[in-house]
């Protein structure tokens, strides 16, 4: 992951904590719900236009046709404006049914904040997608980091001045609009603009099916990404519970991004190259390694999330947010155990299994909606958490079973079993300390014990091969100042490992 992304993720967590402390659970829940509405409308308004733009602008530039790339940009831009206008109308019609709990009498502020912020951020996300199509990835990285820094400073000022909820929402709107003005000069400098000429009929005939397929994927992702749980919590339970659920969701997402983004960003091009060079046999080798690494990282995330939840929530959010602790524990454990799902998604994309992807996506939506509608009305916040956990685990089991059967994939079951046993041994190693004193502080200390015990057990139980040690040794030799101390231990480890998977 790029350094700018680490900074953005970290600042996002800081902002969440500052706003939560400044507003308190009830108003923070309302604030989160308004942001969730805005984010939902952004996804619906852009409906995959950016993804199609990246795909076809890159292709046109690869054929050395910058004029055609600009025309694709213009064709998609016109459809975005129509889509954003339509979403605004639908939002106004649906407002009585989707407004935050306790927001009666403040519809004018709500409409202004949501409409302006969602349109501005939708334009921003569309623009950075067009920049990605031109290979200008720095546009998103720098603009997001700049606005994240400004957002953090502003929120800190609002918290220190004990500002009301309305000020936070208005500042969020200003920041959303600011994204557009920060990106505009970057696009102009790089010569990225929308063309006015019509695209060729042949190109349009290729763009439209790709766009429709992307729209379906976006719709499915929207419904399966904790959307139903958030809506039901707001409608049936209360704003505080929406905030608790959002805090746990954001912390889990931040943890997943921090431990796995570098791996997942490299995985798809590696799988694509392997598929082109050697077919499924070569893909199998890379996929097997990727799944082991995902499970290893996921178990680290699950263990430290389970043990650090109480200390982290108390430190970042304060005692008022103590109900988040168990919610976070469940979410982060499930997130860690299902981290390998990203590897399966990359595999399906690489091998172009459209039908299988559609089946998995639709099944995911179905199980998510069923669990949420069944559990949230009866059990409130914990019902939403368990609905999300059950649906994630069921989908993981189904996608694993389906891929193994349909694509002739061989998973490294022995190594995965070794890693899972190592995780249990790591938790067992923390038992004496927690039995002696089970406080937030000792749980935090137990997290370090878990990491050390888990990593040592994974070496002894058998989750690794010689090529893993050689890769780590090569990294240590290339960066002697930072990792040179590891080299002697890795050489000893190398001699004890099996040469090939068994």
HUJORA-V524897 format. One line per field, one symbol per residue. phi: phi as a letter, one per 20 degrees, with the letter a starting at -180 (. if undefined). burial: I if it has 9 or more other ideal C-beta (glycine too) atoms within 8 Angstrom, else O. Layout:
phi: ???
burial: ???
This chain:
phi: .fgffgfffffffffgffffffdngfffffgfffffgffffffffeknfffffgfefgffffelcfffffffgffffgfffffffffffffffeggecfffmdfncfffffffffffffffffgfffffffffemefffffffffgffffffffffffffelffgffffffgfffffggffffgfffffemebeedefffgffffeffffffffgffffffffeemfffffffffddqffffffffffffffffffffecfffffeffffffffffecmffffgffffffffffffffffffffffeegffffffednffdggfgfffgffffffffdffgfffffffffeleffffffffffffgffffffffefgecmgffffffffffffffffffffffffedledeefffffffffffffffffeggffffbddgffffffffffgffffffffffodccfffffffffffffcffecgffgffffffgfeeffcfc
burial: IOOIIIIIIIIIIIIIIIIIIIIOIIIIIIIIIIIIIIIIIIIIIIIIIIIIIIIIIIOIIOOOOOOIIIIIIIIIIOIIOOIIOOIIOOIOOOIOOOOIIOIOOOIOIIIIIIIIIIIIIIIIIIIIIIIIIIOIOOIIIIIIIIIIIIIIOIIIOIIOOOOOIOIIIIIIIOIIIIIIOIIIOIIIOIOIOOIOOOIOOOIIOIIOOIIOIIIIIIIIIIIIOIIIIIIIIIOOIIIIIIIIIIIIIIIIIIIIIIIIIOIIOOIIOIIIOIIOOOOIOIIIIIIIIIIIIIIIIIIIIIIIIIIIIIIIIIOOIOOOIOOIIIIIIIIIIIIIIIIIIIIIOIIIIIIOIOOIIIIIIIIIIOIIIOIIIIIIOOOIIIIIIIIIIIIIIIIIOIIIOIIIOOIOIOIIOIIIOIIIIIIOIIIOIIOOIIOOOOOOOIIIIIIOIIIIIIIOIIIOIOIIIIOIIIOIIOIIIOIOOOIIOIIOOIIOIIOOIOOOOO
